[in-house]
Amino acid sequence: MKFVSSRNRQRLFSLKEAVFKGLAPDGGLFMPAEYPVLYDGNSIDSASAGFAGLAFQLAKPYLEEDLDDDNIRKIITASFDFDIPLRKIKDNIYVLELFHGPTLAFKDIGARFMARLMTGLNSDEEDITILVATSGDTGGAVANGFHGLKNTKVVVLYPRGRVSKFQEKQFASLDGNIHSLAVEGSFDDCQRLVKEAFMDDELRKKLRLTSANSINIGRWLPQSFYYTWGLLKWMEEERGLTPAVSVPGGNYGNLAAAMLAHKSGMPLSDLIAASNRGNNVVPLYLRTGIFRAQKTVHTITNAMDVGNPSNFERIEYMGGSYNNITKIIRAYEFDDREILDCIERVFNETGYILDPHSATGYMALEQSGLQGYFTATAHPVKFLDVLPAAVRKMVRLPAHFKESGAESSSLNIPASYKVLRDYLLKR
């Protein structure tokens, strides 16, 4: 499989080039040069293999040109050693729980895969600097996925005071090859700094620099696998029905991954973009046909507080036109009060506990009136500081979770590329 830039379909790149470059030379995002047919209703066997077995079948067309079957299996097995259950909440509303990995967020799926893929592709064992911006969960997942791996250094940028204490500790308390920078600004400022670094040719001549955000194809591709898994689990429960899929969106890599699964043959009735009202760039686009970046607004769904989502470029690339995009994607948005009311209501009615981000996915699916599932992107224990009191006291830390005993430690920096550049060169 070869890869192309979302801004130029003519130049082809290898998997290794795409993964280690992170961003295409023209500033675009890497995309598969073609969409392999990964689901045709007959070729997938999930019953005996579990998610890891399914992921091997789905990953192979993308990786087999660079890695043999044994190495692909090793990457898959080491990455996906936890459950991804589909649970029924009520009527035809199901939830695909993506938060059973080590940092309790869906980002574990992409970050663990990417870390092991990079190791597998780095046959010359060159030193690599991983630069990542986080609005919450990405930092912990990437830090955990790469922690202790040789030949890698991870630099995490996050908006100071705009991630939960639980989220911050998951990356800022790690030592060794993990370094945390608290940026005086928003997530969009962090993302801008990362992009500037990747467009700095002189810096990249001195550092082997790559990204672990969902802009990186190595982290984004495996996110498409669990949508096919969700479909297969759904069909075991609701035979003959095609589901809608509701996805909480911030930087919109998750929604774009669902779109990729659909382009590769996975049937669905609708894709639903769930957003908070403060950062509703994509819902506004779907209503007006105009994409206009906004200033980030801080909400209780902090991982969705993105005013200029990078992965929208992938949605545009796959959709081809506004009319095509709106044929498959619809959007709903909610404010903080609506989200908290939903968490309390669903708990009282069903006993199920939603985190604030997943609550937007639930409400969007509910308001659509469609049958299907939504993705639960994080465990509610990560957001105890904002959950309604009656719900908060019922949240329990999962038995498999291991919390770092170390204190958080970050370097505060202004939202200045010069400061970041000097830091990277000195390190």
VOPAGU-2260 file (C-alpha; in pm, 1 decimal, decimal comma):
REM VOPAGU-2260
SITE   aa  ch    i         X         Y         Z
SITE  MET   A    0       0,0       0,0       0,0
SITE  LYS   A    1     123,7     346,4     -87,9
SITE  PHE   A    2       9,7     673,9      65,2
SITE  VAL   A    3     -57,2    1022,2     -70,6
SITE  SER   A    4    -101,3    1372,3      68,2
SITE  SER   A    5    -457,0    1496,0     112,4
SITE  ARG   A    6    -343,7    1792,4    -100,9
SITE  ASN   A    7    -169,3    1601,0    -380,5
SITE  ARG   A    8    -268,7    1254,9    -506,1
SITE  GLN   A    9      19,0    1231,8    -753,5
SITE  ARG   A   10     324,0    1174,3    -531,5
SITE  LEU   A   11     335,2     833,3    -361,5
SITE  PHE   A   12     493,5     761,3     -22,2
SITE  SER   A   13     577,8     433,8     151,5
SITE  LEU   A   14     424,9     341,5     487,0
SITE  LYS   A   15     757,8     411,0     658,7
SITE  GLU   A   16     782,3     754,9     499,8
SITE  ALA   A   17     424,0     840,8     593,2
SITE  VAL   A   18     457,6     726,9     954,5
SITE  PHE   A   19     792,1     894,8    1024,4
SITE  LYS   A   20     719,8    1216,3     838,7
SITE  GLY   A   21     387,8    1256,3    1022,2
SITE  LEU   A   22     283,6    1545,2     798,8
SITE  ALA   A   23     321,3    1546,9     419,4
SITE  PRO   A   24     581,7    1788,4     276,9
SITE  ASP   A   25     305,7    2012,1     138,2
SITE  GLY   A   26     137,1    2036,5     478,3
SITE  GLY   A   27    -134,6    1784,5     394,1
SITE  LEU   A   28    -229,1    1471,2     587,2
SITE  PHE   A   29    -130,3    1127,8     462,7
SITE  MET   A   30    -408,4     911,3     319,6
SITE  PRO   A   31    -416,4     562,1     166,5
SITE  ALA   A   32    -361,1     586,9    -208,5
SITE  GLU   A   33    -658,4     351,3    -246,9
SITE  TYR   A   34    -931,1     211,1     -25,6
SITE  PRO   A   35    -895,3    -166,5       5,6
SITE  VAL   A   36   -1221,3    -361,1      36,4
SITE  LEU   A   37   -1192,3    -470,9     398,4
SITE  TYR   A   38   -1555,3    -568,1     452,8
SITE  ASP   A   39   -1778,4    -743,0     202,8
SITE  GLY   A   40   -2007,9    -929,7     441,4
SITE  ASN   A   41   -1830,0   -1262,9     394,7
SITE  SER   A   42   -1453,1   -1229,0     424,2
SITE  ILE   A   43   -1437,2   -1124,0     789,3
SITE  ASP   A   44   -1422,9   -1389,1    1061,8
SITE  SER   A   45   -1452,3   -1225,1    1403,2
SITE  ALA   A   46   -1629,0   -1490,1    1606,9
SITE  SER   A   47   -1319,3   -1699,1    1678,0
SITE  ALA   A   48   -1043,0   -1442,4    1647,3
SITE  GLY   A   49   -1165,4   -1156,0    1868,8
SITE  PHE   A   50   -1073,0    -794,1    1804,8
SITE  ALA   A   51    -700,1    -866,5    1764,9
SITE  GLY   A   52    -773,5   -1128,0    1498,3
SITE  LEU   A   53   -1005,5    -890,9    1314,6
SITE  ALA   A   54    -750,5    -608,8    1340,7
SITE  PHE   A   55    -487,2    -832,3    1179,1
SITE  GLN   A   56    -715,4    -889,8     879,2
SITE  LEU   A   57    -791,2    -518,2     850,5
SITE  ALA   A   58    -433,2    -397,6     902,7
SITE  LYS   A   59    -262,3    -640,0     663,7
SITE  PRO   A   60    -348,2    -461,1     334,6
SITE  TYR   A   61    -194,7    -140,4     470,7
SITE  LEU   A   62     118,4    -297,6     621,1
SITE  GLU   A   63     208,8    -606,7     417,6
SITE  GLU   A   64     432,0    -422,1     172,2
SITE  ASP   A   65     663,8    -323,8     460,1
SITE  LEU   A   66     614,6    -597,2     723,4
SITE  ASP   A   67     564,0    -974,4     709,4
SITE  ASP   A   68     269,1   -1152,0     872,3
SITE  ASP   A   69     462,9   -1245,4    1187,6
SITE  ASN   A   70     563,1    -885,5    1255,1
SITE  ILE   A   71     211,6    -757,6    1184,1
SITE  ARG   A   72      70,4   -1012,9    1431,3
SITE  LYS   A   73     324,8    -908,1    1695,5
SITE  ILE   A   74     224,3    -543,1    1657,1
SITE  ILE   A   75    -146,7    -627,9    1676,2
SITE  THR   A   76    -117,0    -869,4    1969,1
SITE  ALA   A   77      93,7    -629,4    2176,8
SITE  SER   A   78    -131,7    -333,7    2096,1
SITE  PHE   A   79    -477,6    -479,7    2151,5
SITE  ASP   A   80    -466,3    -685,8    2470,4
SITE  PHE   A   81    -787,1    -541,2    2620,1
SITE  ASP   A   82   -1161,2    -566,2    2554,7
SITE  ILE   A   83   -1371,8    -344,0    2327,8
SITE  PRO   A   84   -1724,6    -446,3    2429,5
SITE  LEU   A   85   -2052,5    -339,2    2270,6
SITE  ARG   A   86   -2321,9    -295,4    2536,8
SITE  LYS   A   87   -2691,7    -231,0    2507,2
SITE  ILE   A   88   -2814,0      67,4    2708,9
SITE  LYS   A   89   -3178,4      77,7    2604,0
SITE  ASP   A   90   -3404,2      15,9    2304,4
SITE  ASN   A   91   -3179,0      29,4    1995,7
SITE  ILE   A   92   -2908,4     242,3    2161,1
SITE  TYR   A   93   -2579,7      59,2    2212,9
SITE  VAL   A   94   -2239,7     182,2    2327,3
SITE  LEU   A   95   -1901,4      70,4    2194,2
SITE  GLU   A   96   -1670,0     110,5    2493,6
SITE  LEU   A   97   -1325,6     215,4    2375,8
SITE  PHE   A   98   -1181,2     298,7    2718,2
SITE  HIS   A   99   -1059,1     -36,7    2850,5
SITE  GLY   A  100    -691,6      24,4    2767,3
SITE  PRO   A  101    -422,3     124,9    3016,9
SITE  THR   A  102    -503,4     500,0    3021,0
SITE  LEU   A  103    -883,7     454,4    3007,5
SITE  ALA   A  104    -938,0     635,4    2676,8
SITE  PHE   A  105    -993,3     541,1    2313,1
SITE  LYS   A  106    -660,0     701,8    2228,9
SITE  ASP   A  107    -488,6     387,6    2366,7
SITE  ILE   A  108    -594,4     196,2    2055,8
SITE  GLY   A  109    -417,5     421,6    1808,9
SITE  ALA   A  110    -123,6     518,5    2030,8
SITE  ARG   A  111     -22,7     163,0    2126,9
SITE  PHE   A  112     -47,6      48,7    1766,2
SITE  MET   A  113     157,6     341,9    1644,3
SITE  ALA   A  114     431,7     293,2    1904,7
SITE  ARG   A  115     480,1     -70,0    1808,7
SITE  LEU   A  116     450,8       3,7    1437,0
SITE  MET   A  117     726,3     265,1    1463,6
SITE  THR   A  118     947,3      20,0    1648,5
SITE  GLY   A  119     884,9    -240,8    1379,8
SITE  LEU   A  120     964,6       2,5    1099,0
SITE  ASN   A  121    1271,3     156,0    1268,0
SITE  SER   A  122    1507,4    -120,7    1158,9
SITE  ASP   A  123    1809,4     110,7    1165,9
SITE  GLU   A  124    1730,3     207,1    1528,4
SITE  GLU   A  125    1767,9     580,1    1472,3
SITE  ASP   A  126    1675,4     817,6    1753,6
SITE  ILE   A  127    1323,9     956,3    1706,7
SITE  THR   A  128    1155,9    1257,6    1869,6
SITE  ILE   A  129     778,2    1222,5    1899,2
SITE  LEU   A  130     602,3    1559,4    1917,8
SITE  VAL   A  131     240,0    1547,7    2029,5
SITE  ALA   A  132     -27,5    1805,0    2118,5
SITE  THR   A  133    -305,0    1698,2    2353,3
SITE  SER   A  134    -637,2    1841,7    2465,7
SITE  GLY   A  135    -669,2    1567,5    2726,5
SITE  ASP   A  136    -647,1    1196,0    2652,8
SITE  THR   A  137    -393,8    1181,8    2368,4
SITE  GLY   A  138    -105,1    1281,5    2594,6
SITE  GLY   A  139    -159,2     997,8    2840,2
SITE  ALA   A  140    -214,5     737,8    2569,5
SITE  VAL   A  141      94,5     836,3    2370,4
SITE  ALA   A  142     313,0     870,2    2679,1
SITE  ASN   A  143     202,0     527,6    2801,8
SITE  GLY   A  144     242,6     369,1    2459,3
SITE  PHE   A  145     599,1     495,8    2408,8
SITE  HIS   A  146     718,4     500,2    2772,1
SITE  GLY   A  147    1047,3     314,7    2804,8
SITE  LEU   A  148    1081,5     229,7    2434,3
SITE  LYS   A  149    1440,2     264,3    2318,2
SITE  ASN   A  150    1547,7     522,4    2060,1
SITE  THR   A  151    1239,5     738,6    2124,9
SITE  LYS   A  152    1179,1    1064,5    2308,6
SITE  VAL   A  153     824,6    1198,3    2353,4
SITE  VAL   A  154     747,2    1569,3    2398,7
SITE  VAL   A  155     386,3    1636,5    2502,5
SITE  LEU   A  156     237,7    1986,3    2457,8
SITE  TYR   A  157     -86,0    2063,5    2641,5
SITE  PRO   A  158    -285,5    2377,6    2727,9
SITE  ARG   A  159    -196,9    2469,2    3085,8
SITE  GLY   A  160    -499,1    2443,9    3319,7
SITE  ARG   A  161    -728,4    2305,6    3047,1
SITE  VAL   A  162    -694,2    1931,2    3101,5
SITE  SER   A  163    -821,0    1745,7    3407,2
SITE  LYS   A  164    -574,7    1667,2    3687,7
SITE  PHE   A  165    -628,9    1295,4    3620,7
SITE  GLN   A  166    -540,7    1341,3    3252,8
SITE  GLU   A  167    -238,1    1558,2    3329,2
SITE  LYS   A  168     -90,3    1308,5    3571,6
SITE  GLN   A  169    -108,2    1030,3    3313,5
SITE  PHE   A  170     166,5    1192,3    3107,2
SITE  ALA   A  171     329,5    1454,1    3331,5
SITE  SER   A  172     421,2    1203,8    3604,6
SITE  LEU   A  173     620,7     976,5    3373,0
SITE  ASP   A  174     997,7    1002,4    3361,5
SITE  GLY   A  175    1271,6     875,7    3132,9
SITE  ASN   A  176    1186,8     943,7    2770,2
SITE  ILE   A  177     864,6    1141,3    2836,9
SITE  HIS   A  178     877,2    1525,1    2858,9
SITE  SER   A  179     575,8    1751,7    2921,7
SITE  LEU   A  180     532,6    2117,4    2820,3
SITE  ALA   A  181     241,3    2318,8    2964,6
SITE  VAL   A  182     160,7    2582,1    2701,9
SITE  GLU   A  183       6,7    2916,5    2796,5
SITE  GLY   A  184    -277,1    2898,8    2547,2
SITE  SER   A  185    -534,2    2665,1    2392,9
SITE  PHE   A  186    -508,8    2323,6    2230,2
SITE  ASP   A  187    -512,7    2498,1    1893,1
SITE  ASP   A  188    -197,4    2685,0    1999,9
SITE  CYS   A  189     -35,1    2351,0    2087,5
SITE  GLN   A  190    -141,0    2204,1    1754,8
SITE  ARG   A  191      -8,7    2510,0    1570,0
SITE  LEU   A  192     331,6    2472,6    1737,8
SITE  VAL   A  193     349,9    2107,0    1634,0
SITE  LYS   A  194     262,7    2191,9    1273,1
SITE  GLU   A  195     522,6    2471,2    1264,3
SITE  ALA   A  196     786,9    2225,8    1380,7
SITE  PHE   A  197     697,6    1985,7    1100,8
SITE  MET   A  198     717,6    2259,7     840,8
SITE  ASP   A  199    1062,7    2366,9     969,5
SITE  ASP   A  200    1302,6    2198,3     725,8
SITE  GLU   A  201    1612,0    2313,0     912,3
SITE  LEU   A  202    1486,9    2164,1    1240,4
SITE  ARG   A  203    1395,3    1835,9    1074,4
SITE  LYS   A  204    1745,1    1804,6     930,6
SITE  LYS   A  205    1875,4    1805,2    1288,1
SITE  LEU   A  206    1603,9    1590,1    1448,9
SITE  ARG   A  207    1418,0    1284,0    1325,6
SITE  LEU   A  208    1087,7    1437,4    1417,0
SITE  THR   A  209     744,8    1276,1    1393,5
SITE  SER   A  210     399,3    1324,5    1543,4
SITE  ALA   A  211     176,0    1095,7    1746,3
SITE  ASN   A  212    -139,1    1303,4    1702,9
SITE  SER   A  213    -416,3    1160,1    1491,3
SITE  ILE   A  214    -270,3    1358,5    1202,6
SITE  ASN   A  215     -18,0    1070,4    1186,8
SITE  ILE   A  216    -144,8     789,9     965,0
SITE  GLY   A  217       7,1     530,6    1200,1
SITE  ARG   A  218    -220,8     640,3    1481,2
SITE  TRP   A  219    -523,3     718,3    1270,4
SITE  LEU   A  220    -553,8     396,4    1066,1
SITE  PRO   A  221    -621,6     156,4    1358,2
SITE  GLN   A  222    -906,9     376,7    1475,1
SITE  SER   A  223   -1097,6     258,5    1169,0
SITE  PHE   A  224   -1069,3    -105,4    1281,3
SITE  TYR   A  225   -1302,6     -78,6    1579,2
SITE  TYR   A  226   -1588,6      51,7    1368,5
SITE  THR   A  227   -1594,3    -273,9    1173,7
SITE  TRP   A  228   -1571,7    -457,3    1507,0
SITE  GLY   A  229   -1866,7    -254,5    1636,3
SITE  LEU   A  230   -2066,7    -340,7    1324,9
SITE  LEU   A  231   -2003,0    -713,5    1366,5
SITE  LYS   A  232   -2097,4    -704,6    1735,2
SITE  TRP   A  233   -2408,5    -500,1    1649,9
SITE  MET   A  234   -2516,7    -750,9    1385,5
SITE  GLU   A  235   -2493,1   -1031,5    1641,1
SITE  GLU   A  236   -2752,2    -847,1    1850,0
SITE  GLU   A  237   -2970,5    -673,8    1589,9
SITE  ARG   A  238   -2974,4    -903,8    1288,4
SITE  GLY   A  239   -3072,1    -746,6     960,3
SITE  LEU   A  240   -3043,2    -388,0    1083,0
SITE  THR   A  241   -2779,8    -142,0     961,2
SITE  PRO   A  242   -2660,8      85,6    1241,9
SITE  ALA   A  243   -2601,8     455,9    1261,5
SITE  VAL   A  244   -2272,9     543,4    1432,9
SITE  SER   A  245   -2248,0     846,8    1661,1
SITE  VAL   A  246   -1899,7     983,0    1731,7
SITE  PRO   A  247   -1795,4    1256,3    1978,7
SITE  GLY   A  248   -1571,2    1496,3    1786,9
SITE  GLY   A  249   -1288,6    1734,4    1878,7
SITE  ASN   A  250   -1004,4    1709,1    1629,6
SITE  TYR   A  251   -1230,1    1474,7    1425,4
SITE  GLY   A  252    -980,3    1193,9    1368,8
SITE  ASN   A  253   -1231,4     949,8    1517,3
SITE  LEU   A  254   -1511,2    1053,1    1282,5
SITE  ALA   A  255   -1271,3    1050,0     986,4
SITE  ALA   A  256   -1167,3     695,6    1084,4
SITE  ALA   A  257   -1532,2     585,6    1078,5
SITE  MET   A  258   -1558,2     739,6     732,6
SITE  LEU   A  259   -1249,6     541,7     622,4
SITE  ALA   A  260   -1409,4     216,8     744,3
SITE  HIS   A  261   -1719,7     306,5     543,3
SITE  LYS   A  262   -1509,4     380,3     233,3
SITE  SER   A  263   -1361,2      30,3     275,6
SITE  GLY   A  264   -1699,7    -139,1     262,3
SITE  MET   A  265   -1844,9    -117,0     613,2
SITE  PRO   A  266   -2221,4     -50,7     583,0
SITE  LEU   A  267   -2390,8     206,2     804,2
SITE  SER   A  268   -2707,7     412,0     779,9
SITE  ASP   A  269   -2558,1     743,6     896,1
SITE  LEU   A  270   -2251,3     893,7    1056,4
SITE  ILE   A  271   -2335,7    1135,8    1335,7
SITE  ALA   A  272   -2094,0    1403,8    1449,6
SITE  ALA   A  273   -2149,8    1492,9    1815,6
SITE  SER   A  274   -2001,9    1823,9    1929,6
SITE  ASN   A  275   -2003,5    2060,9    2222,5
SITE  ARG   A  276   -2172,3    2390,7    2143,2
SITE  GLY   A  277   -1867,6    2603,3    2217,8
SITE  ASN   A  278   -1654,1    2438,4    1949,4
SITE  ASN   A  279   -1901,7    2360,2    1674,3
SITE  VAL   A  280   -1694,3    2425,9    1361,6
SITE  VAL   A  281   -1795,6    2099,9    1190,6
SITE  PRO   A  282   -2171,4    2121,2    1271,4
SITE  LEU   A  283   -2168,6    2475,8    1132,3
SITE  TYR   A  284   -1998,9    2351,8     816,9
SITE  LEU   A  285   -2259,0    2077,6     773,0
SITE  ARG   A  286   -2534,7    2339,0     801,1
SITE  THR   A  287   -2378,8    2609,8     584,7
SITE  GLY   A  288   -2112,0    2454,9     363,8
SITE  ILE   A  289   -1854,5    2697,0     508,3
SITE  PHE   A  290   -1561,6    2578,7     721,1
SITE  ARG   A  291   -1438,7    2863,3     939,0
SITE  ALA   A  292   -1188,6    2808,4    1220,4
SITE  GLN   A  293   -1292,1    2954,9    1554,5
SITE  LYS   A  294   -1124,7    3056,8    1874,9
SITE  THR   A  295   -1130,3    2762,7    2115,2
SITE  VAL   A  296   -1393,3    2776,8    2389,4
SITE  HIS   A  297   -1323,7    2596,2    2718,5
SITE  THR   A  298   -1599,0    2347,9    2815,5
SITE  ILE   A  299   -1643,5    2045,2    3042,2
SITE  THR   A  300   -1571,2    1824,5    2738,6
SITE  ASN   A  301   -1213,2    1945,3    2725,6
SITE  ALA   A  302   -1089,0    1685,3    2476,1
SITE  MET   A  303   -1341,4    1827,4    2226,9
SITE  ASP   A  304   -1231,2    2188,5    2273,4
SITE  VAL   A  305   -1077,5    2234,4    1928,9
SITE  GLY   A  306   -1152,2    2540,8    1717,8
SITE  ASN   A  307    -960,2    2431,3    1407,7
SITE  PRO   A  308    -981,6    2050,9    1376,3
SITE  SER   A  309    -696,4    1913,6    1163,4
SITE  ASN   A  310    -867,1    1591,8    1059,7
SITE  PHE   A  311   -1149,0    1775,1     887,3
SITE  GLU   A  312    -910,5    1779,3     592,2
SITE  ARG   A  313    -938,9    1398,9     577,4
SITE  ILE   A  314   -1318,5    1420,7     584,0
SITE  GLU   A  315   -1312,8    1664,8     292,8
SITE  TYR   A  316   -1066,7    1446,0     102,4
SITE  MET   A  317   -1279,0    1132,2     137,4
SITE  GLY   A  318   -1608,6    1311,1      84,0
SITE  GLY   A  319   -1497,7    1497,4    -224,8
SITE  SER   A  320   -1772,6    1758,8    -203,7
SITE  TYR   A  321   -2006,0    1924,4      44,4
SITE  ASN   A  322   -2306,4    1741,2    -101,3
SITE  ASN   A  323   -2138,7    1402,1     -64,5
SITE  ILE   A  324   -2033,0    1473,4     292,7
SITE  THR   A  325   -2380,6    1580,9     401,1
SITE  LYS   A  326   -2531,8    1267,7     247,0
SITE  ILE   A  327   -2359,4    1054,5     507,5
SITE  ILE   A  328   -2282,7    1285,7     804,0
SITE  ARG   A  329   -2528,7    1473,7    1022,1
SITE  ALA   A  330   -2437,2    1671,7    1334,0
SITE  TYR   A  331   -2572,5    1768,6    1675,6
SITE  GLU   A  332   -2423,1    1994,0    1941,4
SITE  PHE   A  333   -2480,8    2038,7    2314,5
SITE  ASP   A  334   -2385,8    2280,7    2590,2
SITE  ASP   A  335   -2245,6    2194,9    2932,4
SITE  ARG   A  336   -2584,0    2198,4    3105,3
SITE  GLU   A  337   -2739,5    1962,2    2851,6
SITE  ILE   A  338   -2443,9    1726,0    2886,3
SITE  LEU   A  339   -2463,1    1713,6    3266,7
SITE  ASP   A  340   -2840,8    1667,4    3256,2
SITE  CYS   A  341   -2795,0    1377,7    3013,3
SITE  ILE   A  342   -2539,0    1205,2    3238,4
SITE  GLU   A  343   -2775,9    1227,5    3533,3
SITE  ARG   A  344   -3082,4    1122,9    3332,4
SITE  VAL   A  345   -2918,8     819,1    3173,7
SITE  PHE   A  346   -2781,7     708,1    3509,6
SITE  ASN   A  347   -3123,7     739,2    3676,1
SITE  GLU   A  348   -3298,8     557,7    3390,7
SITE  THR   A  349   -3048,5     280,9    3317,4
SITE  GLY   A  350   -2768,8     282,5    3576,2
SITE  TYR   A  351   -2511,8     344,7    3301,2
SITE  ILE   A  352   -2248,5     611,3    3372,3
SITE  LEU   A  353   -2137,2     831,9    3083,5
SITE  ASP   A  354   -1835,7    1056,8    3078,6
SITE  PRO   A  355   -1910,1    1407,9    2941,1
SITE  HIS   A  356   -1767,4    1335,5    2594,9
SITE  SER   A  357   -1953,1    1007,7    2552,2
SITE  ALA   A  358   -2271,0    1181,2    2667,1
SITE  THR   A  359   -2262,6    1396,1    2354,2
SITE  GLY   A  360   -2248,7    1078,9    2145,4
SITE  TYR   A  361   -2543,7     932,3    2334,0
SITE  MET   A  362   -2757,3    1245,1    2294,6
SITE  ALA   A  363   -2674,8    1282,5    1925,4
SITE  LEU   A  364   -2782,6     924,0    1855,1
SITE  GLU   A  365   -3093,0     967,5    2070,5
SITE  GLN   A  366   -3195,1    1291,8    1898,5
SITE  SER   A  367   -3140,1    1144,0    1552,9
SITE  GLY   A  368   -3409,2     885,5    1621,7
SITE  LEU   A  369   -3188,8     624,2    1451,5
SITE  GLN   A  370   -3086,7     282,3    1575,9
SITE  GLY   A  371   -2717,9     219,9    1626,6
SITE  TYR   A  372   -2427,8     267,4    1860,6
SITE  PHE   A  373   -2217,6     555,5    1988,6
SITE  THR   A  374   -1854,4     544,3    2088,6
SITE  ALA   A  375   -1767,2     592,2    2456,3
SITE  THR   A  376   -1428,2     757,2    2434,7
SITE  ALA   A  377   -1318,1     778,0    2798,8
SITE  HIS   A  378   -1390,1     624,2    3137,9
SITE  PRO   A  379   -1595,6     855,8    3364,4
SITE  VAL   A  380   -1336,7     828,9    3643,9
SITE  LYS   A  381   -1124,4    1075,8    3444,3
SITE  PHE   A  382   -1386,8    1348,6    3492,6
SITE  LEU   A  383   -1495,0    1321,5    3855,2
SITE  ASP   A  384   -1448,9    1695,4    3898,8
SITE  VAL   A  385   -1739,0    1774,2    3662,6
SITE  LEU   A  386   -1979,4    1479,3    3702,5
SITE  PRO   A  387   -2307,6    1538,2    3890,2
SITE  ALA   A  388   -2260,8    1458,1    4260,2
SITE  ALA   A  389   -2509,7    1169,6    4264,6
SITE  VAL   A  390   -2329,0    1004,5    3973,5
SITE  ARG   A  391   -1976,2    1083,7    4089,0
SITE  LYS   A  392   -2003,9     877,8    4405,8
SITE  MET   A  393   -2094,4     568,1    4204,2
SITE  VAL   A  394   -1784,8     576,6    3979,7
SITE  ARG   A  395   -1522,5     312,5    4051,9
SITE  LEU   A  396   -1164,3     293,5    3926,7
SITE  PRO   A  397   -1125,7     -15,1    3701,8
SITE  ALA   A  398    -936,9    -303,1    3862,3
SITE  HIS   A  399    -678,0    -320,0    3582,0
SITE  PHE   A  400    -580,4      47,0    3607,5
SITE  LYS   A  401    -237,7     124,7    3750,1
SITE  GLU   A  402    -187,4     484,9    3856,8
SITE  SER   A  403     157,1     640,9    3871,8
SITE  GLY   A  404     263,6     728,9    4224,7
SITE  ALA   A  405     489,8    1008,8    4103,7
SITE  GLU   A  406     393,9    1375,7    4108,1
SITE  SER   A  407     319,1    1569,5    3791,3
SITE  SER   A  408     610,2    1772,6    3657,9
SITE  SER   A  409     592,3    1997,2    3350,8
SITE  LEU   A  410     780,5    2292,1    3207,6
SITE  ASN   A  411     563,2    2599,9    3149,9
SITE  ILE   A  412     622,6    2772,8    2815,2
SITE  PRO   A  413     450,1    3052,3    2619,8
SITE  ALA   A  414     271,4    2967,6    2293,8
SITE  SER   A  415     587,1    3063,8    2104,6
SITE  TYR   A  416     740,0    2850,6    1831,1
SITE  LYS   A  417    1084,8    3000,2    1896,3
SITE  VAL   A  418    1069,1    2880,6    2257,6
SITE  LEU   A  419     959,5    2531,1    2150,0
SITE  ARG   A  420    1227,0    2515,3    1880,3
SITE  ASP   A  421    1502,6    2617,4    2122,6
SITE  TYR   A  422    1381,1    2356,7    2371,8
SITE  LEU   A  423    1383,0    2076,0    2114,3
SITE  LEU   A  424    1733,6    2162,2    1992,5
SITE  LYS   A  425    1873,2    2186,6    2346,2
SITE  ARG   A  426    1719,5    1852,4    2445,0
